[in-house]
């Protein structure tokens, strides 16, 4: 009874383990205009995450940062979060 389900599941797992990936470690964002927009969106997300981490880091919360630097980081973080 379970032999057919097991054989089907095994076939699906083995099909997913195909070694024909010509460029491992890369991300396909698409081609053409959609690919460019996907790439730009990914960069914006990376920048937003970076400035969010800056605002929670030791330098930002420490005593050596000036008010002007804090304002710059705040402005950049809020701009990227939009």
C-alpha positions as CSV (number, residue, x, y, z in Angstrom):
1,X,0.0,0.0,0.0
2,X,2.8,2.4,0.9
3,X,5.2,1.2,-1.8
4,X,3.7,3.4,-4.4
5,X,3.8,6.5,-2.2
6,X,7.4,5.8,-1.1
7,X,8.5,5.3,-4.7
8,X,6.8,8.5,-5.8
9,X,8.3,10.5,-2.9
10,X,11.7,9.0,-3.6
11,X,11.5,10.0,-7.3
12,X,10.5,13.6,-6.3
13,X,13.4,13.9,-3.9
14,X,15.9,12.5,-6.4
15,X,14.6,14.9,-9.1
16,X,15.2,17.8,-6.7
17,X,18.8,16.7,-6.2
18,X,19.8,17.3,-9.8
19,X,23.5,18.3,-10.1
20,X,23.1,20.3,-13.3
21,X,23.3,23.7,-11.5
22,X,25.9,25.5,-13.6
23,X,26.5,28.3,-11.2
24,X,26.0,27.3,-7.5
25,X,25.6,30.1,-5.0
26,X,24.0,32.5,-7.4
27,X,20.5,33.9,-7.3
28,X,18.4,34.2,-10.4
29,X,16.6,37.6,-10.4
30,X,15.2,37.2,-13.8
31,X,16.1,38.9,-17.1
32,X,15.4,42.2,-18.8
33,X,13.6,45.0,-17.1
34,X,12.1,42.7,-14.4
35,X,15.5,41.4,-13.5
36,X,16.9,44.9,-13.2
37,X,14.0,45.9,-10.9
38,X,14.4,42.7,-8.8
39,X,18.1,43.4,-8.4
40,X,17.4,47.1,-7.4
41,X,14.8,45.9,-4.9
42,X,17.2,43.4,-3.4
43,X,19.8,46.1,-3.0
44,X,17.3,48.4,-1.3
45,X,16.3,45.6,1.1
46,X,20.0,45.1,1.9
47,X,20.5,48.8,2.6
48,X,17.5,48.9,4.9
49,X,18.7,46.0,6.9
50,X,22.2,47.5,7.1
51,X,21.0,50.8,8.6
52,X,18.6,49.0,10.9
53,X,21.6,47.1,12.3
54,X,23.6,50.3,12.5
55,X,21.0,51.9,14.7
56,X,21.1,48.9,17.1
57,X,24.8,48.6,17.2
58,X,27.3,49.6,19.8
59,X,28.7,52.7,18.0
60,X,25.2,54.2,17.6
61,X,24.2,53.5,21.1
62,X,27.5,54.4,22.6
63,X,28.9,57.7,23.9
64,X,31.4,58.4,21.0
65,X,28.8,59.2,18.3
66,X,28.0,62.9,17.8
67,X,24.5,64.2,17.5
68,X,25.2,65.1,13.8
69,X,26.3,61.6,13.0
70,X,23.2,60.2,14.8
71,X,21.0,62.4,12.7
72,X,22.7,61.3,9.5
73,X,22.2,57.6,10.4
74,X,18.6,58.3,11.4
75,X,17.9,60.1,8.1
76,X,19.5,57.3,6.0
77,X,17.7,54.5,8.0
78,X,14.3,56.2,7.6
79,X,14.9,56.9,3.9
80,X,15.8,53.2,3.3
81,X,12.9,52.0,5.3
82,X,10.4,53.7,3.1
